[in-house]
Amino acid sequence: MTPRERLIAAATHRAVDFVPYHIEYCTGIKAAMMEALGTEDLEGATGDHLSRYSTRGRWEEIRPGFVRDDFGVVWDRTADRDIGVPTPVMTTPDLSQVQWPTAESAGRLIGVEAFVERTRAAGRFCCFGLALSLFERAWALRGMEALMIDMLDEPSFVDDLLDRLVEHNLSVMRAVAHLPWDGVWIGDDWGQQRGLIMGRALWRRFILPRARRMYEFARSRGWIVIIHSCGDVVELLPDLIEAGVQVVNPFQPEVMDLAAVKREYGRDLAFLGGMSVQRTLPFGTPDEVRAQSRWLLEQIGAGSGFIFSPSHTLTDDVPVANVLAMLEVIAAANPATRWLNAD
């Protein structure tokens, strides 16, 4: 099986020869891993099964450590250089305060055709990403506290805001729909360490109908729907199944019982993640990393329906030795992985 075939099989609950895997890196750990492996092509060197095109586009640096996106939101990256902390642009529930972008603004689609061609040639699962898709983008524009209050006090405004956002997301999806994608990765964090940020009733009221529209568009094109939501979102899994989701990420071991969740929902959902980025990878020993990696591959990966991955993008506090220990276990199942034989 090619990496693409293997990941598609796992996502659709068909037999695989070994568990597929995917790893993404924050800026610092990515540079450290490039140095450790002696290559800039981490996906190729590690045999990664998935490549994801980001439609976020270029964010303009307006002063050192601060960038502005094409919605007009300024992100403070002085502490977090990969995403940042947003300064809301909407001081009142008024959509006219937003700088509404197009599908092509900020270079969102520059190089997309070349990305697809390169990923297809490498035999990897070809995926495009919609980050900050609904709730996250809405609170980045309005502020978390203000948006939560608006859900109760100004529900029609929240409806209008989310409708405008989903139309924007659909315009991006339509703009790339002519390309041969395997899947779409839609990001929108709804969870916290214990349960949902807004509760299930408000999530069903505001988020589910809009998310379903995006999932249905993707499924109508034959794309596999991968959703990303950090936190404990287990109570939403039945709704997500009904709405057409096929793969759930990040599958966090700190907030859910991975074996129990796969046992209960694994007939209808596949899971991408599982490897702890809150505990084991940053704070464990290489042997502890190896043990958890083997357990995930052997136990959670049994019967397909699982894509091994860190439970989030690898953060800069993860030691290189721990990433190499994780890759060592992966490579034991995949002899074709190039880095294992590197000097």
Stockholm file with secondary structure:
# STOCKHOLM 1.0

chainA/1-343         MTPRERLIAAATHRAVDFVPYHIEYCTGIKAAMMEALGTEDLEGATGDHLSRYSTRGRWEEIRPGFVRDDFGVVWDRTADRDIGVPTPVMTTPDLSQVQWPTAESAGRLIGVEAFVERTRAAGRFCCFGLALSLFERAWALRGMEALMIDMLDEPSFVDDLLDRLVEHNLSVMRAVAHLPWDGVWIGDDWGQQRGLIMGRALWRRFILPRARRMYEFARSRGWIVIIHSCGDVVELLPDLIEAGVQVVNPFQPEVMDLAAVKREYGRDLAFLGGMSVQRTLPFGTPDEVRAQSRWLLEQIGAGSGFIFSPSHTLTDDVPVANVLAMLEVIAAANPATRWLNAD
#=GR chainA/1-343 SS CCHHHHHHHHHTTCCCSSCCBCCCBCHHHHHHHHHHHTCSCHHHHHTCSEEEEECSCCCEEEETTEEECTTSCEEECSSCSSSCEEECSCSSSCGGGSCCCCTTGGGTTTTHHHHHHHHHHHTCEEEEEECSCSHHHHHHHHCHHHHHHHHHHCHHHHHHHHHHHHHHHHHHHHHHTTSCCSEEEEECCCBCSSSBSSCHHHIIIIIHHHHHHHHHHHHHTTCEEEEECCSCCGGGHHHHHHHTCCEEECCCTTTSCHHHHHHHHTTTCEEEEEECTTTHHHHSCHHHHHHHHHHIIIIISTTSCEEEEESSSBCTTSCHHHHHHHHHHHHHHCTTCGGGGCC
#=GC SS_cons         CCHHHHHHHHHTTCCCSSCCBCCCBCHHHHHHHHHHHTCSCHHHHHTCSEEEEECSCCCEEEETTEEECTTSCEEECSSCSSSCEEECSCSSSCGGGSCCCCTTGGGTTTTHHHHHHHHHHHTCEEEEEECSCSHHHHHHHHCHHHHHHHHHHCHHHHHHHHHHHHHHHHHHHHHHTTSCCSEEEEECCCBCSSSBSSCHHHIIIIIHHHHHHHHHHHHHTTCEEEEECCSCCGGGHHHHHHHTCCEEECCCTTTSCHHHHHHHHTTTCEEEEEECTTTHHHHSCHHHHHHHHHHIIIIISTTSCEEEEESSSBCTTSCHHHHHHHHHHHHHHCTTCGGGGCC
//
